[in-house]
């Protein structure tokens, strides 16, 4: 934490081990625990025998998902300020996380997001594109991991 950072709060999670390399993660404000485990590629990397685990989303999948969701929410907020609706599917986002093995450890190297936006009547296309160009610098998750994970995005605009 740099001297200019002000502590806003804390996030407390509780993790419980479960069978087959799974974890149950209790997140703030969520009544149910979220299962996280290993998928086929991760299991193969760690040489886990087939049948010794139930394939499920990994912690890295959740990291990619959280990043894409936060980026989409940040872009949606910037577009909303322009009068552009992002509700009811007008803005969609699909993210791809590139996983690499780095010194024997799997990590997320890059996340690429593809947005599709149904441009509302009267919304300036140039302003919508500018909102996209700058949104990542205002995204809390992208700001948190951007120094170690390359984050890129593209947007397709279509008439609503």
Secondary structure, DSSP 8 states (H G I E B T S, - for coil): --TT---------EEEE-STT-EEEE-TT-SS-EEEB--HHHHHHTT--TTSS----BHHHHHHHHHHHHHHHHHHHHHHTTT---TTTTEEEEEEEEEEEETTEEEEEEEEEEEEEEE-TT--HHHHHHHHHHGGGG-HHHHHHTTTSEEEEEEEEEE-
